[in-house]
Amino acid sequence: MLRLTGRYYRTIPNTDPGYEFETLELPLESTALVSLHCWNIGCPGGPEADPEFCVGMGYPGVTDEAYRIMREEIRPALDAARACGLTVCHVQAESIARRYPEWFNYAIDTPAEDVIPQPEAPREAIPGYRRSILWRSHGEDYPNRSGLAEMDFPEVVAPLPGEPVVHQTHQFDRILRERGIVNLIYAGFATDMCILNAPGGMGPMFGLGYRVVLIRDATIGVEPPDFLEERIATRWGIRYHETHWGDTIEVADFIAACEAEGGRG
């Protein structure tokens, strides 16, 4: 049993909202630590963070901080989980997930593409407008020319053999149900974006009825330079989760709970 101190944001009465703390008791066999969208753009051994593209964590300061978090917070959490026998899962971009044998082991079998009727996509209301905005935000032809084209796990948080690597919500759901896992403890990036709503992220999994818990000091949002000091994007993402979906915990508390459980093993 992992015994953790959860924090959530109480909204009622709405004249006096505030933080509340509660004890979470999560059975080891029905709980997993989930590393989500840990990318190596701008990290040692990874593709360089090209200033002509705003991808990955976006800006130099937050890219450096995300790597520090992976090295000093997420990796110790992974080590503690593995040491006590807690399931570790990795939710990744499809381009990364497909490179790992664990993805192929858990990929959903489907017929060949040419036998599945493909609905015709509706025409764009303003042809080319969406692409122009994406290129304005991220850089011209960013999927092919930026670090996104060659990104991978940073070595410090790479999966171990046998740990599931997934990129789809329902693929993840199928694996978890097969293993009897219903409690998901998340770490990774970005707090205000993918952690909340990417496939396999907290929002989609909460929608399927899972308990979703965020390690609040093992994540950071995409913070523009004028946001970074105050962590505006990070604080917003954490508050949204604590208000609408569940609890947050701290890395030290998680590691202590894993060590306590491992000591009883």
N, C-alpha and C positions, 0 to 999 in steps of 0.2 A: 504494500500500500504506500503510495506517495502521499505524504501529508504536506500540504502547501498552504500558504497564506494568500488568498485571492483578494484582489481589489476591484470594485466596480463603482460606477457613478450612479448614485441614487437620484432619480428625477422626481419622486413623489414624497412629500407634497412639493409641487413645483414652485412654491414660494420660498422653499428652503432646501435646494438640492445640495448634494455633496458626496464625498467619497465614503464608501463603506468597505469593511474588511470582513472576510469570512474564511473559515477553514475548508479547504478542499481535500477530500480523501479519494484518491483515484487509484483503483486497483492496477497493479503493474501489468497484468496480462491483458487489460482492455484499454491501455493507454499507449500513445506513441509520441515521440518527439519528431516534429516536422521541420526540416530545413527547407525554406522556400526561396527560390530565385537568388541564390548566392552566385554571383557572376564575377569573372576575373578581369573585366575591363578595367585597366588602370592599376591592376594588382601585379605583384612580382610574378613573372612567368606568363602573364596574360597579354592580350593586345593592348597597345598604348591607348590612352585616353586622348584622342585627337580633338583639339580645340575647335575644329570645324564641324563637329558633330556633338549633339546633346543626346547621348544614349547612356545606357547603364544607369548609374546614379546621377548622371547629368553634369555635375560641376566638380571642379578639382577638390575643393574642401570637403564636400560630402562623400566623394569617392574615397578619399583618404580615411575619413571617419568610418565608413562602411567596412573597409579592410581591417581597421583596428578592431571593430566590433566582431568581425569574423574570427580574428586571431585571438582576442582576449576574452570574448564572451561566448560566442557560438561554439568554437572548438572545445573549450572546457565543458560546455553543456553536453556536447556530443560524446565526449570521453566519459562523462559521468553516467550518461544514459546507457552507453554500451557496457560499461563496467558492471552495472546492476541488472543487465538483461532486458532493459526496456527496448521496445521496437523503435528503430530509427528509419524514417522515410524521407525521401527527397522529392520535392515538387519542383520541376524545372521547365524551362522553355523547351518546346518540342525539338528544336535544333540540337539542343544539348542532350536531352533524354534519350534520343534515338541512338546515340553513340555508345550507350552502356548496355552490356548484356542483361542487366537486371530489368531494363525497359523491355527488351524483347521477351523476357520470361513472363512479363505481366501485360503485354500489349493485348488489346482486344482483337480477337480474330474477326475479320470481316471478309466478305467475298471480294474478288478483284474489282477495282474501281469501275471497269468498263461494263459490269453487269448491274451496277446500281444506278437507277435513273437519277440524273442530276437536275434539280429544278433550275430554271433559267433565272439568274439574278436580275432584279429589276434595274432598269436604267437609272443612272444617277440623276438626281433632280437638277444639279448643276454639274455637267461633265467636267471632271478634272479638279473640281474645287477641293474635295477632300484631300487628294494627293498634294495639292499646293500648300495646304495648311500643315500637313504632316511634314513636308519638306522644309517649310518655314520654321517649324518647331524643332526638328531633329537634324536637318541637313539634307542636301540634295541626294537622293538615292541612298539614304542611310541604311536600309536593310542589307545592301550589297557592298557599300563602300566604307562603312564604319566598323568598329570593333564587334558589332553584333554578328557579323558574318563569320567570325572565328572564335567567339567567346566559348568558355567552358566553365566548369567548377574551378574555383581557386584550389590549389593543392591542399591548403590548410583545412578545408571543410569538404574534401572529396568523399564520395560514398565508399564504404567498404563492400567487399564482395557479399552478395546476398541481400543487401539493403535495397528495398524497392525504390526505383526511380520512375516517376510518373509525370505526365503532362496534362491529363484529362481528368475532369471532375469525376465522371462516372467510372473511369478506369480505377481511380483512387478509391472510390466508394466500394467497388467490387473487391479489391484487395483487402480493404479494412474489414468488410463484412465476413470474408473468408477466414480472417484471423480473430474475429470477435472484438475488434477495437472500436471503441465509441468515444474516447477522449483524445483530443488532438492538441498538443502543446506546440505552438508555432514560434519560430525564430527566423529572421531573414528580412527581405526587402521587397519593395519599399513600403514603409508603414502606411503611407497615405494612398497607395495605389495597389500594387499586386498582392500584398499581404491581405488586403481587404477583399479584393474582387477578382483576382486572376483565377483561371481554372484550377481547382484543388486548393484555393485559398480559403480564408475563414468564412467569408460570406456564402459562397456556394456550399461549403460543407455544413455550415449552420443551417442553411436551407434544407439540407437533407437530415437534420435532426441530431447532428453531432455536437458534443460539448467542445467548444473551441476556446482555448486559453492562449494568451499572447505573453511572451517574455518581453516585458517592456523595455529592458535595457539591452536586448539582443536584436534591436531593429532601429532603423532610422528612415525618415522620409526623404523625398527628393527636395532638398533644401537649397533654394537659390542663395547666392552669397548674402543677401540682405535678410534672409530668414535663419541662417545657420546658427548664429549665436543663441537665438531664442528657441530654436527647434520648433518653429511654428507648424510645419507640415507633420512632423513626428507627433507633436502633442495633439494635433487635431485627429490624426489617425487613431492614436491610442484612446482618446476620449470617445471617438465614435464607437469603437469596439466596446469599451467599458459601459457605454450607455445602452447599446442596442443588442449586443450579442453575448457578452460574457465577462469573464474576469481576466485580469493581468496578474503576473507574478514577476519576481526578480530572479536573475541568474543565480545569485548566491543561495537563495531559498531552494531553487530547483536542484542545485548540486548537492546541498545538504540533505534534501529528501532522498536523492538517489544514493548518497553515501550511507544514510541510515538504513535504507532498504538493502543495500549490498552487504552491510555489516551483519544483517540478520540471515543472509543467505548461507 
